[in-house]
Structures are given as structure tokens and as C-alpha cells.
């Protein structure tokens, strides 16, 4: 009888654990929210010089069927990503030209973090 009760308790705990984990709200009271990917991009006053730099480099433009918007993920293959020169400051990102738009991309996720206008 005792073994049966222990087995039922273990089964209930195993079944209830995923439900309890999903019930976690993830909200922490009293702390500031963490902003992901808030690293510096290219300063507004440096953007014309950066656009000129990209033109001078003759970076080939790639075409994708999707819209080019911040947050979009670019394909893993078929696009070449280039280092941003240190003088422009956003050295943690890469850049490329997609559908005629110069974009800054987070290299690990290939997520667009900025579309240069």
C-alpha cells in the first residue's frame, strides 16, 4: 500500500511539473526590464559616410522574397556578410545589401537590427 501511494505521488509530481513550469509568469517585480540587443549601431551623423563606404566597396546586392525590416532573419546561405569598419562604431554587427537596402545584421542570428535609410 505504501509503495502504491509513493508511486502515485511520484506520477503526480512528474505530470504536474511541466504544468507548473508553464504557469510561471516570468515577470519580476521591482526590476528594470532587460533590453536585448541594445548595442550601439551607426550614429546618425555617420550614416552618410557609411552609405558612401558601402558604395565604394561595391558590395553586391542580394535579393530575397521577403520585406527588408528590422527583426527579419536573413537566410543562412546565399548572402555574404561584411565587417563594419571600426570607425563607424557598430563593430559587433555585420552589414550587407539586401533588395537594394543596406542593413546591419547580428551575425549569430542573422537578424536585421537596422535598415539604413
C-alpha positions as CSV (number, residue, x, y, z in Angstrom):
1,X,0.0,0.0,0.0
2,X,2.8,2.4,0.9
3,X,4.6,1.6,-2.4
4,X,1.4,2.3,-4.3
5,X,1.0,5.7,-2.6
6,X,4.6,6.6,-3.3
7,X,4.3,5.6,-6.9
8,X,1.1,7.7,-7.3
9,X,2.8,10.7,-5.7
10,X,5.8,10.3,-8.0
11,X,3.5,10.1,-11.0
12,X,1.5,13.1,-10.0
13,X,4.7,15.1,-9.5
14,X,6.0,14.0,-12.9
15,X,2.8,15.0,-14.6
16,X,2.4,18.2,-12.7
17,X,6.0,19.6,-13.2
18,X,5.5,20.7,-16.8
19,X,2.2,22.4,-15.9
20,X,3.8,24.2,-13.0
21,X,6.7,25.4,-15.3
22,X,4.2,26.8,-17.8
23,X,2.4,28.6,-15.1
24,X,5.5,30.7,-14.3
25,X,4.7,34.2,-15.4
26,X,8.3,35.3,-15.9
27,X,7.5,38.8,-14.5
28,X,9.9,40.0,-11.8
29,X,8.5,42.8,-9.7
30,X,10.9,45.6,-8.8
31,X,13.5,45.1,-11.5
32,X,14.1,47.1,-14.7
33,X,13.4,45.1,-17.9
34,X,16.4,43.7,-19.7
35,X,16.7,45.1,-23.3
36,X,18.2,42.6,-25.6
37,X,20.4,43.7,-28.5
38,X,20.6,47.4,-27.5
39,X,24.2,47.6,-28.7
40,X,25.2,50.8,-30.4
41,X,24.5,51.0,-34.1
42,X,25.9,53.5,-36.5
43,X,25.4,57.1,-35.3
44,X,23.0,59.3,-37.3
45,X,25.8,61.7,-38.3
46,X,28.0,58.9,-39.6
47,X,25.3,57.2,-41.8
48,X,26.0,59.3,-44.9
49,X,29.7,58.3,-44.7
50,X,28.8,54.7,-44.1
51,X,26.5,54.7,-47.1
52,X,29.4,56.1,-49.2
53,X,31.7,53.4,-47.8
54,X,29.3,50.7,-48.8
55,X,29.0,52.1,-52.4
56,X,32.8,52.4,-52.6
57,X,33.2,48.8,-51.6
58,X,30.9,47.7,-54.4
59,X,29.1,45.3,-52.2
60,X,26.8,43.1,-54.3
61,X,23.1,43.3,-53.6
62,X,21.2,40.1,-52.7
63,X,17.6,39.5,-53.4
64,X,15.2,37.8,-51.0
65,X,11.4,37.4,-51.4
66,X,10.6,38.9,-48.0
67,X,10.4,42.5,-47.0
68,X,13.5,44.0,-45.5
69,X,12.5,45.1,-42.0
70,X,14.1,45.3,-38.6
71,X,13.7,41.9,-36.8
72,X,13.6,39.8,-40.0
73,X,16.0,36.9,-40.2
74,X,18.2,36.6,-43.3
75,X,19.0,33.2,-44.9
76,X,22.0,31.3,-43.6
77,X,23.3,30.7,-47.1
78,X,23.4,32.8,-50.2
79,X,24.2,36.1,-48.6
80,X,27.6,37.5,-47.7
81,X,28.0,39.5,-44.5
82,X,30.8,42.1,-44.2
83,X,32.6,43.5,-41.1
84,X,31.6,47.1,-40.2
85,X,34.8,49.2,-40.0
86,X,35.7,50.3,-36.5
87,X,35.5,54.0,-37.4
88,X,31.7,53.5,-37.7
89,X,31.4,52.1,-34.2
90,X,28.9,49.2,-34.8
91,X,31.7,46.6,-34.9
92,X,29.6,43.8,-33.3
93,X,27.4,43.8,-36.3
94,X,27.9,42.9,-40.0
95,X,26.4,44.6,-42.9
96,X,25.1,43.6,-46.3
97,X,22.9,44.9,-49.1
98,X,19.5,43.2,-49.5
99,X,16.9,44.2,-52.0
100,X,18.7,47.5,-52.5
101,X,18.8,48.3,-48.8
102,X,21.9,48.4,-46.7
103,X,21.3,46.6,-43.4
104,X,23.1,45.9,-40.2
105,X,22.8,42.3,-39.1
106,X,23.5,40.5,-35.8
107,X,25.9,37.8,-37.1
108,X,24.9,34.8,-35.0
109,X,21.2,35.0,-35.5
110,X,21.4,36.8,-38.9
111,X,18.6,39.1,-37.6
112,X,18.4,42.6,-39.1
113,X,19.0,45.2,-36.4
114,X,18.9,48.3,-38.6
115,X,17.9,49.2,-42.1
116,X,20.0,52.2,-43.2
117,X,17.8,54.9,-44.8
